[in-house]
Amino acid sequence: NRIRRDLPNEFTLLTELRYLGLADNSLGKIDPLLFEMANLDIIDFDNNGIREIPANIPKRNRLKELYLAENRISEIPESLLELQKLEVLWLYKNDLEGTLPSFLGGMSRLVELDIEDNYLSGDLWPISKMNSIERVLAYDNMLGGETTD
């Protein structure tokens, strides 16, 4: 497909939708309303030209997996902390730069984090605060240094 426009608001009426897979389109952005969908567990928006993760993610969500690989995202926003049930986060092959934000350590249910092939630098210590993390893919960055603060 090549969907090139915003998703219609009627998507939020799909109350039983658990998986929304629209990878390889041209959406360009994520509508924060998607995070309010009552049963939505997985959003797969890989390769969609998305430039940012919404700064206003509603607290009322149950999202467990968020796939945003191969987009144009340049920063990891603190709003991700609102995804309190998030277990999988893919952000590989984006335009992430700078250091890993310290708030990542507060993502206590995260099991898998894929941030490979970005422009990240600095220490890995925020990851050491993640209680449930099992898999971290961070190669093709400039990360290193301490794993504790």
Disulfide bonds with the S-S distance in Angstrom:
none
